[in-house]
Amino acid sequence: MKNKILMLGFAFTLLNLTACSEKKDAVTTQDPSAAVDAIDTTAAVTDTVNTAAIPAETTTEGTDITVKGEVTEITNGKDGYMAKIKDSQGTFYTATISIPNMADPKQYRAVKVGEVINVTGTTFTLGEETGIKVSSLQ
């Protein structure tokens, strides 16, 4: 009985030592400079973006803009909604309309698909479209 307990204890200790040494080996074999190289490589790739392919009429992010157009789609949200607007040139914008973003909260109102609205706000990039954080709605 004593021998069985000793053998089990020895086997358990040997198993623990083996498991611990495998974890240490895995940690020590990682090359910390590999992560730095990956970041440096990514930075080099993003620096070589072909800016000639970007259309000249693309609105830069963070500029103030006023757009008049027809509402083509509405997506309701928690404290407002997003309205997709098509202007007279056929350009689509996604207007984020909510009470907290309005300069005058009394201007906030619900709009309907097909309604022509005039919005003013700050631009942001939303995929391939220009988004507008609306501060004024007429």
N, C-alpha and C positions, 0 to 999 in steps of 0.2 A: 504494500500500500504506500509506504514511504517512497519507494522507487518510482511509482506511478506519478505521485505528486511532484517529485523532483523532475521527472522527464517532461511532464506537462509544463511546469514552470520554466524549464530550459527551452522548450519548444516555443512557448509564448514570448519569452525574452528574445530569442533568435528571430522570431517573426517581426517583433516590434523594431529591432535594430535594422533588419533588412528593409522594412517599409520606410523608416526614417532616412536611411542612406539613399534610397531611390528619390525621395523628395529633394534632398540636398543636391543630388546630382542634377536633377532637372532644373533647379534654380541656378546652380553654378554654371550650367552649360549655356544659358541664355546670354547672348551677346548684346550688352546695352547699347553699343554703337550701331547695331542694326536698326533700332528704332530711329535714331538720329539720322541715319542714311536715308531711311524711308521718308522722313519729313523733308529732308533736303531735296530729294528727288521730286517729291510732290510740288514743292515750292518752285522748282525749275520748270516743271510742266505748266503750272498756272501762269508763269511769267511769259510764256510763249503763245498767248491767246492771240488769234488773228483778229485784230480790231477792224479790218476792212470788211469783214462779214457782218458787222453790226450796222443796222440801218441808221442813217443820219437823223431821221425824225424821231428816234427813240428818246423818250423823256427821261432825263436823269433823275435819280432817286433823291427825294427831299426837296424838290422844287414846288412852288405854289402854282396851281393850274386851275383854270375854270373850263368846264366842259358842259356843253349843251347837247343833249341827245335823247333818244328814245329808250325807255327801259325795256329790255328784252327778256330779262330773267330776274327773279327775286329769290334769295335764300335767307330764310329767317334764322336769327341767332339768339343768343342769350339776352343781350341788352340792345339789340338793334337788328339790322339786316344788311345783306350785301345785294346791291342792285347792279346788274350788268347793263352798261349803257353803250349804245351805238351812236356815234356822232355822224354828222352829215357827210364826212369823208369815208365812212365805213369802218372807222377804227373803234375797237371795243375797249372799254375801261370797266374795271370792277370798283364800284364805289362802296366803301364801308361807311354806313350811316348809323350812328348811335348817339344817344343823348350826351354821354360823357365827352365825346369828341366835338360837339357843336359849340361854336363861339357863343351863340344865343340858343339855349335849349328850347325856347319857344318855337324855333324854326323846325324842330323835329316833327316829322309826320310820316305816315305810311304812304307809299306810292304804289301804283299798279302797273302791271305789264301793259305796254302800249302808250303810257303817259310820257310826255316830253318834259324833262326836268333840266335845271341848270344847277350844277354843283361846283363848289370851290373848295379846294383843300390841298393837302400835301401829298405828293406822289411817293409810291413805293413799288418795288418790283414784286410781281405776283405771277411766277412762272414766266410765260411768254407775254403776258399782258401787263399793262400798267394799272396799278391799283391807286385809288385815291382815298385818303383818310379825310372824309368830308367834314368841313367846319362850317359851311354855309349851304343851305338848300333852298332853292326857289322853284 
